[in-house]
Amino acid sequence: METLLKDIRYGFRMLAKKPLFTIVGVLTLALGIGANTAIFSVVNAVLLRSLPYHNAERLVWVSTTTDGQWNGLSVPDLQDYQAGMPSLEDLTAFQSQSVNVTGGERPDRVRGAFVTANFFRVFNLAPVIGRTFVDGEDRPGGEKIAVVNEKTWRERLNSDPNLEGKKLILNGEPYSVIGVVPASFKEPLDPDVEVWMPVLNYPGNDGSRAWRQLFAMGHLKPGSNIRQAYAEAVTVASRLAQAYPQENANRSGKVEFLQDVIVKDVRPILWLLFAAVGVILLIACANLANLLLARGLARQKEIAIRAALGAGRWRLIRQLLTETTLISLFGGLAGLLIAYWGLYGLLKLPQGFVNTTNATLNFRVLLFALGISILTGWLFGLVPALQLAKPELQSFLKEGGRGSGEGSSWNRMRSVFVVTQVALSLVLLVSAGLLLRSFDKLLRVNLGFKAEQLLTLEYRLPRNKYKEVSAQWNFHRQVVERIQEVPGVQSASLVRGLPFSGNGGSAGIVLPDREPPAKGMEPEVMFNTAMPNYFETIGIPLIKGRVFGKEDQANTPPVVVINQTMAQKFWPNQDPLGKQVKLAGPDAPAATVIGVVGDAKHYWLEEEQKPQMYDVYSQDPGFFATAVIRTSVEPLSLSEPVRQAIWKVDRDQPMWKIRTQAFLVDRSTADRRFLMVLMGIFASLALVLTIIGLYGVISYLVNQRTQEIGIRMALGAQMGHILRMVLRQGMVLVFTGVGLGLAAAWLVTRLMTRLLYQVSATDPLTFTGISLLLIIVALLACYIPARRAAKVDPLVALHYE
């Protein structure tokens, strides 16, 4: 311990003796450690930290699939899975949906969930007041009861601990509040839920097998594994497909860990970012190693004297490693500051998978920062230490302090570090370049409509108030009429599934003039409902025929409008106008195709265009609608006037999700933009560190050859000759690094394929352009010291020591 303390004190003195070297080394490592710590805090929050639920490591997600497409479960399906999966100790189901809250000063809308009775039992969640649901309360005939979280309890029930007689008007009906759960409880996939109701109260739940809207999850029993549960789910699905071919044909079961379901889409993004900051740390450490080698050459005499006085090789290595460890620890401390600021800025970028509550510099993150600080100090301080502590350096004294440490082995080592930096930097730059090209192509995708100057909002009619189809249609019609009267509104319409809102659906269809397909095998199309003037308002062009008009009423023959893809798929080389199509089902009427409109993206910019069919609100009004309003002024400025216009139709009707269409489109690319921006920042940082390292090495080599350069110039060498000689020495390293980097990038970028859109992982344009960029910048870094070398005064150089 005494020796260690001496090493530390001596290390501090040596670092204080060379403050510039110390500051450069600390800042170089701080950039690498800070970037790694910031990204690790996000990786830890999203991928590594356990979900905040009871026995989270055993929580699994149960779903059904058709042709690889995910589906939920119906209530009867859920009961069959509960009975047929003995590897699960419980299985609950739920579905989230916003609910109208009335009875207050203004109608409102909150996020609700409809759950089976065992929902809170699965999470082992005890109420802070009252009770949760008990078995039987989720079945037909049960009372209308609700459980709320502390936020709703405080805001709507005035924090009254006595729940007896307390009611909330939800979707137009009174619900008795029976319990309050902690505000800290966040439901999986939908953390905004504030109120829970029995699943039987879900709007539209008719209890049939065809109503497949429920998410299901449960715990594996201790000793069971997910493969066993998966096999049981497949067996249950197979049995149901045979017993109920009408509803369950061609349907299979699937079981996944809940954690995997939640992070499935963001996992490749975060691991790519973590790998990128790892590369930055390697480049920073290579710079540090080069600094240590350069400083080591200046300390050869000191090391040789210590060795001559009896210091063993291990003693010298330990002293040198102590110094590098001190540098790395200081770099780690500075890196924590960079990580704190970097994490703050990172979380300001639009993205949908982490927030300031989850991603913090907690104990695990601090331990990670300490670990990589020590590791980098030892790993990249070891090579210079081993080189400096060689026994041959004792000959340094006998040779008069010249030349022993300045051999080719030192230069080769420094060159290896530079080549490595260039190669790693190229891999990052190519990766960032591919993401940039991919994102550029994504932004150039034709939406199929005009997203600018569009205001949107959603509402859902209470079923007990608007039971009649005619009442639903009258409300929708009056809403459009009232909105069009608002100053600043150019046109207004309604649609059920607004593009990029997440709302939408599909339906099986039957073509009456063709052989009917087997039950459950009907072709599916995206199915939507729109008002007249919708296509004009949102900007979807009419290709053929006509769109909906006032002549299309409830008492007129059913009509539909289809998109181009549907026309080409089902009626290639034919005129689709006048063709008949009907939804799969025993009572669905046949509808006539009256028009063909352009294709429009619906969920994602990168999605493949699918067949889409629209019917008209007057013939299929329903309870849900999204208003689409084209404005001549800033859209959000009309939020309150539009709200007041709808309240003229029904003062108790809530509205929510008042947003612009442009916001919805931008939101769909938030995660990709987040990845592209960060990769661009990291690649730029890697390039800067690499150029600094290259400049430092070439400058050192110039200084090392100053006397040689003076002799050459004294013998008649021209400035251009000296310039080319130094540039050649630097560019050989650069071209070697570029070659190795291209080979590495060709392999590594293949792992990014799923993150790219219409760009090959080995895109030649990106590889060539990035390589040229790196070579040009590196050439500049080499040119500056080369130019300085070419201006050396021969008389000064001949006297250089």
Order of alpha helices (4+ residues) and beta strands (2+ residues): alpha-alpha-beta-beta-alpha-beta-beta-alpha-beta-beta-alpha-beta-beta-beta-beta-alpha-alpha-beta-alpha-alpha-alpha-alpha-alpha-alpha-alpha-beta-alpha-beta-beta-beta-alpha-beta-beta-alpha-beta-beta-beta-beta-alpha-beta-alpha-alpha-alpha-alpha-alpha-alpha
